[in-house]
Amino acid sequence: MNRCEIGIIGLAVMGQNLALNFARHGISVCVYNRTRERTEAFMRERVRGEPITPADSLEELARCLTRPRRILLMVQAGLAVDQVIEALLPFLEPGDLVMDGGNSHYADTERRMEALAARGIRFLGVGISGGEKGALLGPSIMPGGTPEAYALAEEFLLRIAAQSEEGPCCAYMGRGGAGHFVKMVHNAIEYAFMQGIAEAYDFMKNALGMPADAIAETFARWNEGTLNAYLVELAARVLRYRDPETGEPLVERILDQAEQKGTGRWAAQAALELGVPTPTLTAAVIARTLSHFKADRERIAAGFPWPDRRSEAADPSAVTDLEAALNLTVLSAFSQGLWLLHEASRAYRYGTDRTEVLRVWRAGCIIRARWLIFLREILREDPEDPHLLFHPRFRQELQGRLPAAGRVLARAFEAGIPMPALRTAVDYVLSMRRARLPANLIQAQRDAFGAHTYQRIDRPGTFHTEWEEG
Ligand SMILES: NC(=O)c1ccc[n+]([C@@H]2O[C@H](COP(=O)([O-])OP(=O)(O)OC[C@H]3O[C@@H](n4cnc5c(N)ncnc54)[C@H](OP(=O)(O)O)[C@@H]3O)[C@@H](O)[C@H]2O)c1
């Protein structure tokens, strides 16, 4: 009965599609889901002769697998992962491998890894991106844990991963919770990318008065150039879609409250803990949170008029400026995310190779974008540079776009349009390019009210001054 090469626990959207993906690549799969009806429906409705065997219990699943066992958990992140591991443990043996393919917090992954290691069981935290389609046709896969654990899974994961011209989009991301940390940063960049796109849409609609179809065409055109990216292409597709009932663009009928499941917030928290500035990633999380205060916004809007400064005719130069601005937002977001990865790898000893991260993001995942080729090229020149901003070619790409971004921000203000992703992206670049910031005054005030001391630029040492006037 030991015939299946991999076990999958959890048959919701991701688990089902990954099971089919493994099976279609010649890897036999045993599947289990807590609610049996879901397994039955999957076998009945989606399995068409692929080597997939259903199991009625975790014990049966464990019995069904070749040794050492390889088991992929695709259950809801959080408590469910602990519960499944606990229930599975009696049926595992030393040397078996458990992989968590959900969006788990990297600290939980490290805790689980240690607890299982004490019992001789290997554990990998596997970030998987690409949604439903990616899971079926080839996701981007970010595994982290011990190299030995990865070696047990590598061949299988490489087979189901998305393929790019730079190879399969799966690579070892480093020790401990590195896989889930990288996936978390991927999601944070995704938040910022989507916020940047939403701001561009808002600007075209409300500052330039463009209809949804024209905005869709603009995104489609941008997708042919430097902004070639899955999310830009998707924006065009979504904006073109018409509601069958009303004939209007469906997007205009959708409530303006964006959901989040936590990975963006975790990234912002991790960045604050590690002391890495990621303003654009954080701004995108805050923008989603703010969107939820719909009733408050409506109440405030009613008593807070703004002069209507919408252009009558489409303005091609403003659209060109906006394209440059969105490029800048995207570059800035990637730069912040890569800095965060650098610091996390150093602080948590992950040993993450960020050029491999960029390669794995090239296909299958939600943030796949043409810019990744360029970013990888320059990072490879000095993989230890924390900042892309140290690189002259990266700076050039930003510098050339700053004036256009400034014009967009000015015009957005005129029209009363918030652009937090763009604004923070610009401020980030402007701050990082300033050799001297006004933090000297902050430091002086801290010393004046709290005797926190300060350093001088003209001599070494730590100083305190009694700041009372003469
Ligand atoms: N959906 C996506 O596009 C996407 C993309 C990347 C990563 N992810 C991550 O991948 C994981 C799976 O996502 P998903 O959307 O496929 O499913 P999900 O909605 O996050 O989770 C549902 C699955 O978890 C199982 N489950 C929940 N609590 C359980 C428990 N206490 N014990 C055993 N099983 C339990 C459910 O079983 P029952 O059928 O019995 O309820 C079901 O199979 C999540 O961590 C998610 O964040 C999702």
The ligand as a Gaussian input file, in Angstrom:
#p B3LYP/6-31G(d) Opt

LIG

0 1
 N       -5.914000      30.870000      -2.063000
 C       -4.786000      31.362000      -2.562000
 O       -4.746000      31.967000      -3.644000
 C       -3.494000      31.161000      -1.828000
 C       -2.295000      31.507000      -2.461000
 C       -1.101000      31.261000      -1.807000
 C       -1.113000      30.713000      -0.539000
 N       -2.298000      30.404000       0.073000
 C       -2.244000      29.798000       1.405000
 O       -2.388000      28.391000       1.248000
 C       -3.116000      27.837000       2.364000
 C       -4.349000      27.128000       1.843000
 O       -5.154000      28.079000       1.188000
 P       -6.566000      27.728000       0.561000
 O       -7.114000      29.009000       0.033000
 O       -6.423000      26.571000      -0.358000
 O       -7.393000      27.190000       1.806000
 P       -7.923000      27.940000       3.139000
 O       -9.278000      28.488000       2.841000
 O       -6.891000      28.852000       3.677000
 O       -8.070000      26.694000       4.149000
 C       -9.072000      25.738000       3.985000
 C       -8.506000      24.350000       4.181000
 O       -7.973000      24.211000       5.503000
 C       -8.615000      23.104000       6.127000
 N       -8.667000      23.321000       7.574000
 C       -9.009000      24.458000       8.225000
 N       -8.925000      24.282000       9.558000
 C       -8.518000      22.999000       9.747000
 C       -8.230000      22.234000      10.892000
 N       -8.338000      22.751000      12.114000
 N       -7.845000      20.952000      10.715000
 C       -7.719000      20.425000       9.489000
 N       -7.960000      21.109000       8.361000
 C       -8.349000      22.387000       8.488000
 C       -9.970000      23.048000       5.497000
 O      -10.551000      21.794000       5.709000
 P      -12.161000      21.633000       5.693000
 O      -12.528000      21.386000       4.252000
 O      -12.400000      20.445000       6.553000
 O      -12.758000      22.889000       6.244000
 C       -9.592000      23.289000       4.039000
 O       -9.027000      22.153000       3.438000
 C       -3.409000      29.033000       3.277000
 O       -2.394000      29.156000       4.235000
 C       -3.362000      30.215000       2.347000
 O       -3.064000      31.411000       3.015000
 C       -3.478000      30.600000      -0.549000

